[in-house]
Amino acid sequence: RSASSIVLSLVCILPQFSASTDQMHQLVQCKALRLRGGRTIKIVNEDEVAPFAPKHPSITEILAKNGDAAFETAIRKQILTMTSEDRPIIFSWCNDAAFVNAIGKLDSKAPKPPFPLPTPLDPTSFRKALLNYIRHPNRITEPIGTSIIPGERGYYDLAMSRAMNLCEDPWFLAVASHAGTTPIAKLYAARPRSTNVDPLILPGGKGSLWSEKEN
């Protein structure tokens, strides 16, 4: 099996929830992806934690929010054939405009960005450049709009590792400091044969570029 094989043994225990006068515990089965370098991200199936878990937007809602509704047919075709090992990574953009504005506030002593900045620089062009950087350079498939890195077996964990490494990149840290707000996007994994999504729970605390975050 490839280096991106999925580890299925992780079990998460939710904190207590109040339901009328009863205190309840819920045991939830989760999937974990072991990334290179030993880090792990979790993919949480929200159906298994209902009614306690917050509901997440559908792919249709995320694409509409991102201005990428025209690409819904393309992603639906991929969902019909994908497996649990090549799930598309979905970006629901939050503070990308503030992030782009903060880039212009950097002085000449700021660290260099990890990839060439597009010209002209605006939220849309920045999203495209960022997605093209996160996807592994040897991948064949292109990002879908500004919202989705298509699933491609063997490269899922590499893309997630590159996204997580940006949380420690000096240039991104400098821009995030000037922007004063994070995350830049919330990350989700598409479900096979469904328009629902599952949140990607990333290790890291306050200040992470991505959400959902695990504290």
C-alpha positions in Angstrom: 0.0 0.0 0.0 1.1 3.6 -0.6 2.5 5.9 2.0 -1.0 7.5 2.2 -2.7 4.4 3.6 -5.4 5.2 6.0 -5.2 4.3 9.7 -8.6 3.3 10.9 -8.0 2.5 14.5 -8.4 6.0 16.1 -11.3 6.4 18.5 -12.3 9.8 19.7 -14.3 10.5 22.8 -16.5 13.6 22.8 -16.8 15.8 25.9 -20.0 15.7 27.9 -23.1 17.3 26.4 -26.2 18.5 28.2 -29.5 17.2 27.0 -32.3 18.4 29.3 -31.3 17.1 32.7 -29.2 14.2 31.4 -25.4 14.3 30.9 -24.4 12.2 27.9 -21.2 10.7 26.6 -20.9 9.8 22.9 -18.3 7.4 21.5 -17.3 8.3 18.0 -15.4 6.3 15.4 -13.0 8.5 13.4 -10.5 8.0 10.6 -7.0 9.2 10.9 -4.5 9.9 8.2 -0.9 9.4 9.2 1.2 12.0 7.4 4.9 11.9 6.6 6.8 13.1 9.6 4.5 11.3 12.0 1.7 13.9 12.2 -1.9 12.8 12.1 -5.0 14.5 10.9 -8.5 13.3 11.7 -11.5 13.0 9.3 -14.6 13.1 11.5 -17.9 11.8 10.1 -20.5 14.2 11.4 -23.3 11.8 11.0 -21.8 9.6 13.7 -21.8 12.5 16.3 -25.2 13.9 15.5 -27.1 15.5 17.1 -24.2 17.0 19.1 -21.8 18.0 16.3 -22.3 21.3 14.5 -23.6 20.8 10.9 -21.1 21.6 8.2 -22.0 23.1 4.8 -22.5 20.9 1.7 -20.2 21.0 -1.3 -22.9 23.0 -3.1 -22.9 25.6 -0.3 -19.1 25.8 -0.2 -18.8 26.2 -3.9 -21.4 29.0 -4.0 -19.8 30.8 -1.1 -16.4 30.6 -2.9 -17.9 31.8 -6.2 -17.2 28.4 -7.8 -20.7 27.2 -8.4 -19.9 26.6 -12.0 -17.5 23.7 -11.0 -20.1 21.6 -9.2 -20.6 19.2 -12.1 -16.9 18.5 -12.3 -16.6 17.7 -8.6 -19.8 15.5 -8.6 -18.2 13.4 -11.4 -15.1 12.8 -9.2 -17.1 12.0 -6.1 -18.9 9.1 -8.0 -15.6 7.3 -8.6 -13.4 8.3 -5.7 -12.3 6.0 -2.9 -11.6 6.7 0.8 -7.9 7.1 -0.1 -8.3 9.8 -2.8 -10.8 12.2 -1.3 -10.7 15.7 -2.6 -9.6 18.4 -0.2 -12.1 21.2 -0.1 -11.3 24.8 0.9 -14.0 27.0 2.4 -12.4 30.4 2.3 -12.8 32.7 5.3 -10.3 35.5 5.7 -8.5 35.4 2.4 -9.3 39.0 1.5 -7.8 40.3 4.8 -4.8 38.0 4.2 -4.2 39.5 0.7 -4.6 43.1 2.1 -2.0 42.3 4.8 0.5 41.2 2.2 0.8 44.8 1.0 1.7 45.8 4.6 4.9 43.7 4.7 8.1 45.7 4.7 11.2 44.9 2.7 12.7 42.9 5.6 9.9 40.4 5.5 10.7 36.7 4.7 10.2 35.6 1.1 6.9 33.9 0.2 7.2 30.1 -0.4 5.8 30.5 -3.9 5.7 33.3 -6.5 2.9 35.8 -5.8 0.6 36.3 -8.8 0.2 39.6 -10.6 -2.2 41.2 -10.2 -2.7 40.0 -6.6 -6.3 39.7 -5.4 -8.1 37.1 -3.4 -9.0 34.9 -6.4 -5.4 34.9 -7.9 -4.0 34.3 -4.4 -6.3 31.3 -3.9 -5.2 29.7 -7.2 -1.5 30.2 -6.4 -1.9 28.8 -3.0 -3.8 25.7 -4.2 -1.2 25.1 -6.9 1.5 25.2 -4.3 -0.2 22.9 -1.8 -0.9 20.2 -4.4 2.2 18.1 -5.0 4.1 19.4 -8.1 4.1 15.9 -9.6 0.4 15.7 -9.6 -1.4 15.6 -13.0 -4.8 16.9 -12.0 -5.3 20.7 -11.6 -7.3 22.3 -8.8 -11.0 22.7 -9.5 -11.7 26.5 -9.4 -10.4 28.0 -6.2 -12.1 25.5 -3.9 -10.9 21.9 -4.5 -7.7 19.9 -4.8 -8.9 16.7 -6.5 -8.2 13.4 -4.9 -5.3 11.5 -6.4 -4.1 8.3 -4.8 -0.6 8.6 -3.3 -0.7 12.4 -3.0 -3.4 13.2 -0.5 -1.0 13.0 2.5 1.6 15.0 0.6 -0.9 17.9 -0.1 -2.0 17.9 3.6 1.6 18.0 4.8 2.3 21.0 2.6 -0.8 22.8 3.9 0.2 22.1 7.5 3.8 23.2 6.9 2.6 26.6 5.8 1.3 27.1 9.4 5.0 27.3 10.4 6.3 29.2 7.3 7.9 32.6 8.4 6.3 34.5 5.5 2.8 33.2 6.3 3.3 33.9 10.0 4.2 37.5 9.2 1.2 38.0 6.9 -1.1 36.4 9.4 0.2 38.7 12.1 -0.6 41.8 10.0 -4.0 40.4 9.0 -4.9 39.8 12.6 -7.3 37.1 11.8 -7.3 33.4 11.0 -8.1 30.9 9.7 -7.6 31.7 6.0 -9.9 28.7 5.1 -11.7 25.8 6.7 -10.7 22.4 5.3 -13.0 19.5 4.5 -12.8 16.1 2.9 -15.4 15.1 0.3 -17.4 12.0 1.0 -17.6 9.2 -1.6 -20.9 9.4 -3.5 -22.2 12.3 -1.4 -22.4 16.1 -1.5 -21.8 16.1 2.3 -18.3 16.9 3.7 -16.3 15.9 6.7 -14.1 18.4 8.6 -10.4 17.8 8.6 -9.2 18.2 12.2 -5.6 19.5 12.1 -3.1 19.4 14.9 -2.2 22.9 16.1 -3.6 25.5 18.4 -4.5 29.1 18.2 -3.2 30.9 15.1 -3.4 28.0 12.7 -4.1 29.0 9.1 -6.6 26.2 8.7 -9.7 25.1 10.6 -11.1 23.0 12.1 -8.3 23.0 14.7 -7.5 20.5 17.4 -6.4 22.4 20.5 
